[in-house]
Amino acid sequence: MRTRVAIVGAGPAGLVLSHLLALQGIDSVVLEVRSREYVERRVRAGVLEQGSVDLLVGAGVGERLKREGMVHHGIELRFEGQGHRIPLSELTGGRAITVYGQQEVVKDLIRARLEAGGQISFEAGAVSLHDLETPAPAVRFEQGGTTHELRCDFVAGCDGFHGVCRDAVPAGGLTVFQKEYPFAWLGILAAAPPATAEIIYAYHERGFALHSMRSSQISRLYLQCRPDETLEAWPDDRIWGELQVRLGAGGGWSLTEGPILERGITTLRSFVVEPMQHGRLFLAGDAAHIVPPTGAKGMNLAIADVRVLAEALTRWYRTGEADLLEAYSATCLRRVWRAEHFSWWMTSMLHRWDGDEGIEHRLQLSQLRYVCGSKAAAMSLAENYVGLETV
Ligand SMILES: Cc1cc2nc3c(=O)[nH]c(=O)nc-3n(C[C@H](O)[C@H](O)[C@H](O)COP(=O)(O)OP(=O)(O)OC[C@H]3O[C@@H](n4cnc5c(N)ncnc54)[C@H](O)[C@@H]3O)c2cc1C
């Protein structure tokens, strides 16, 4: 087997890259360890920055996104029993976010690739990378009991945090920067009409809570919990009880409850490897960096990385110039570190810290009051949240 770009992973990064390359006439093969059904059902992120929406629409895969995505012009911060709206669009010259599930983005991209004759090999196991320091690297994988070898010009490591591509870089080739947080998120998807038109971020003495949505009938909600807690410790009535308390803003507002369709606990981590390249291997998305989800940046960073990579590969194939490929890591890392900082800042402001004697709490309240009371501070949050055009 032979292709120009072997892409490992059919998440947002791998699929957007494959699509952008195809638009430039550059062929690729996507190798995905899971089944199509599995990746199309995996519930994860749901907030698209303006730049991600523009890219998907511009690339011809935004039709359903435009029809079904919910455009939000603001978010709400709740603390001390009161809600405060941050008018994102007003503060950013009209930019907005769109609430549209990551699995819907993935579905749209898979359909577009397959309809255009693109190649996605699902259930490709035992993926390994070879000859990355040569002009003809290879990816080996198993499918249907047979071992295959895919020769290519470049490998795109888009296989997420737990993939194999990052580990294919020889020891000493990457520097890791990471931070673990002493809390996790318990997330649920519920068949309950959202009790809010815009996303609510709540800071409460009992911990952080977030009210988001996926449609007019489905709510997505999160609660801060301990990283060592299990789902067994959180029966439905405890989840709803905590959400009601932490999100409660008084004034007669109450959360709509309903059957819980999905639940899971996600640990929070900041993680970056530098550089995002080794030889002919280019890492993109969660394979290279993780942000705590508080800033809603994970999927957007994955899309931003592969936009840079697609441009660099296009230039290489058109002109033979490697300058953009050589700059790939440095170009991406500027945006990555901005998003890392913003996500850490939002996380620090909105979560309860274990062992806090009261000073953290007061500092956080002071920060929240400042963000909601000062136009300059609100603008800083807003422009990061909708996504900076240049970093
Ligand atoms: C539970 C959870 C909840 C999240 N919630 C949010 C949120 O609310 N907001 C937010 O902004 N971000 C959230 N994120 C982060 C966001 O979903 C990711 O940043 C985003 O998925 C990154 O896209 P990606 O394409 O880089 O990686 P992924 O989406 O992880 O895609 C990687 C793909 O590679 C495949 N793969 C892995 N290993 C191999 C292998 N060896 N061979 C072949 N294929 C392989 C995987 O099956 C997967 O399909 C969440 C993440 C998780 C795990």
The ligand as a Gaussian input file, in Angstrom:
#p B3LYP/6-31G(d) Opt

LIG

0 1
 C      -14.209000      12.216000      27.873000
 C      -13.733000      13.472000      27.190000
 C      -14.510000      14.636000      27.254000
 C      -14.079000      15.788000      26.616000
 N      -14.832000      16.921000      26.724000
 C      -14.393000      18.053000      26.138000
 C      -15.142000      19.244000      26.216000
 O      -16.198000      19.294000      26.817000
 N      -14.640000      20.346000      25.605000
 C      -13.441000      20.323000      24.909000
 O      -13.017000      21.325000      24.345000
 N      -12.732000      19.222000      24.808000
 C      -13.178000      18.093000      25.405000
 N      -12.457000      16.975000      25.283000
 C      -11.258000      17.046000      24.467000
 C      -11.573000      16.907000      22.984000
 O      -12.578000      15.956000      22.814000
 C      -10.277000      16.536000      22.285000
 O       -9.385000      17.615000      22.446000
 C      -10.441000      16.203000      20.814000
 O      -11.107000      14.974000      20.690000
 C       -9.070000      16.122000      20.125000
 O       -9.210000      15.599000      18.835000
 P       -8.096000      14.660000      18.223000
 O       -8.542000      14.350000      16.853000
 O       -6.767000      15.253000      18.439000
 O       -8.095000      13.348000      19.130000
 P       -9.242000      12.251000      19.352000
 O      -10.580000      12.843000      19.216000
 O       -8.887000      11.573000      20.625000
 O       -9.035000      11.258000      18.142000
 C       -7.986000      10.320000      18.098000
 C       -8.444000       9.118000      17.299000
 O       -7.357000       8.224000      17.192000
 C       -7.819000       6.894000      17.435000
 N       -6.685000       6.123000      17.902000
 C       -6.123000       6.092000      19.127000
 N       -5.089000       5.244000      19.148000
 C       -4.965000       4.744000      17.902000
 C       -4.083000       3.819000      17.300000
 N       -3.097000       3.246000      18.006000
 N       -4.250000       3.522000      16.007000
 C       -5.250000       4.084000      15.270000
 N       -6.129000       4.971000      15.798000
 C       -5.982000       5.295000      17.098000
 C       -8.908000       7.080000      18.473000
 O       -9.810000       5.991000      18.501000
 C       -9.561000       8.364000      17.983000
 O      -10.603000       8.113000      17.069000
 C      -12.860000      15.797000      25.903000
 C      -12.103000      14.642000      25.836000
 C      -12.509000      13.489000      26.485000
 C      -11.640000      12.246000      26.417000

